[in-house]
Amino acid sequence: MIKIDNDRVLFLLGKIKEKDEEAFKEFFYLFQPSIFYYLFKFVYNRSTAEDLTQETFIKFWLNADRLDLTLSGKAYLYKIAHNLAINYSKRIPKDSIFEFEENQLNSHSGKSNMEYVFLLDDYQKAVNSLPERCRAVFTLCRYDGFEYSEIAEILDISLQTVKNQMSKALAVLRKQLQSHLN
Amino acid sequence: MSKIIDSHFLIKIIKNEAAEEDKILFEKWLNESDENKEEFGTLVLLWKKVGDSKLPPLPDQFLQWEKIRAELAQNANPVKQEESSNDSPHLVKPEQKHFDLKQKEKREYAWVLKVAAVLIIFVSVPFLLFINKNQNLSKQIKPDVKSQSEIMYSVEAEKGVRKTILLPDESLVYLNVDSKLIYPEKFSDTNRIVELEGEAYFNVSHDASRPFKVICGNTVTVVKGTEFNIKSRNDEVEIILTKGSVETFKKDSNIGIQLKKGEVITFDERMGFSKPIKANINHYLAWRKGKFSFSHTSLENVMDEIGRYYNVDVVFRNPSERSKIITGVFDADSLEHIFSIIGLTLDVKIELNGSKVIVQ
């Protein structure tokens, strides 16, 4: 997880609201890694995650004038990303989402010569096996540093649901990874 | 009053989000029993291992940002476009236009264009150049679905305007002021051909099976995937390579010159190609950073460059001033500042009068 200076983010968000492109660029550079990895945990395909990352930031920019600075801008960004991921996985049959294969390392070119296979380890597989909402809660808490109240805001669920899903996630992970945890 | 020590509580401890009093409470709890220690140990291990798991490499941030930029430019409100292009001859700083840049200007008079497209792509000499190498000649001329699309786009960055173009193969082209790029709606399966007038920086997506060809002036530059700058002004073409490798040809010749990273080559109508030489990339790419970089440049060329950037006409009152020489790097955002420095250095007076610059 990358440490991000919250005051700086707040400053950038103010500028982005005024459609300052330089600020948006910095904001993108700060959050691109975490948004990409968040999306990756739902679509498990590098180029899809890359496309959705782009879409997330574009949506964020296009709605920037409606940005409410009292809410966390970071949470809003994740909210967009999450909705895109969910919409994507609704469109795609479940089996094909779980293709842990990646053909495009150099993804800006359509026909890269470099072939590359990405394999998940047992830990990622376990996280991956969690039901969607449960995975979202766990991921936001574990990888993206959100507190429960922020997670509730991003996923539009109650604080109690966040807690329940988190307990469930921990129980499932513990069970699945038992052999690794002794 | 005892707080419940559950996994949520412990996670707060692990994430270092717990309040001081909770930390004290936690220490007490931890020391109560070995069972507690074990439970916490397992949770920490789980937390750590899950976090350490391998993730794929990140997409290139720079490239992705450029794609976002290009897409937002495409989404830009067309009404805004009208306004900005009808601007009075006041100074326009190209960098400020960013997302308002118009991307594609699809021309309506389709068949004139089709003829033009055929002329550009098939009749131009570079095509003949590659006939020998390419057995699929007939395939290219037939209106095959797989051949290069007949719909051509022509994107022009007027004086004072810069544009970013995302090509159909996801290559990016940064068009400098007063420049024009012609490219097809779709590239063929064997070739990617574009034509440039003026100056542009190319970031070509890698595709070994379809060489990317830039026709500029009397030159053809062939690449597979790389970054380079091409500039043609006043019958001179200048190619500088920043990444990868390119080969450049005179239009009617099939002897190419290979450029290496960091080298520049110039082509002159009379003299032909220069030898490739190692170059200061910053100098040639200053325009991408909103700077002018001049190295032993005549005042005439300097003013020409500035005139394109700010969309102003330059008038020399005394022709002998034209050949004075300047070296230096200037920020492109302050015209007055540039003029005052040049003025002091060369002992000339440069004045802005409406959309005219007068040198005396």
Interface residues (C-beta under 8 A of the other chain):
Chain A: M1 E21 K25 F28 Y29 Q32 P33 F36 Y37 F40 R46 E50 T53 Q54 F57 I58 W61 L62 E102 L105 N106 S107 H108 S109 G110 K111 S112 N113 F118 L120 D121 Y123 Q124 A126 V127 C141 R142 Y143 G145 E147 Y148 K163 M166 S167 L170 L173 R174 L177 H180 L181
Chain B: D6 S7 H8 I11 K15 E17 T42 L43 L45 L46 W47 K49 V50 G51 D52 S53 K54 L55 P56 P57 L58 P59 D60 Q61 L63 Q64 W65 K67 I68 E71 L72 N75 H98 F99 D169 E170 S205 H206 D207 A208 S209 G225
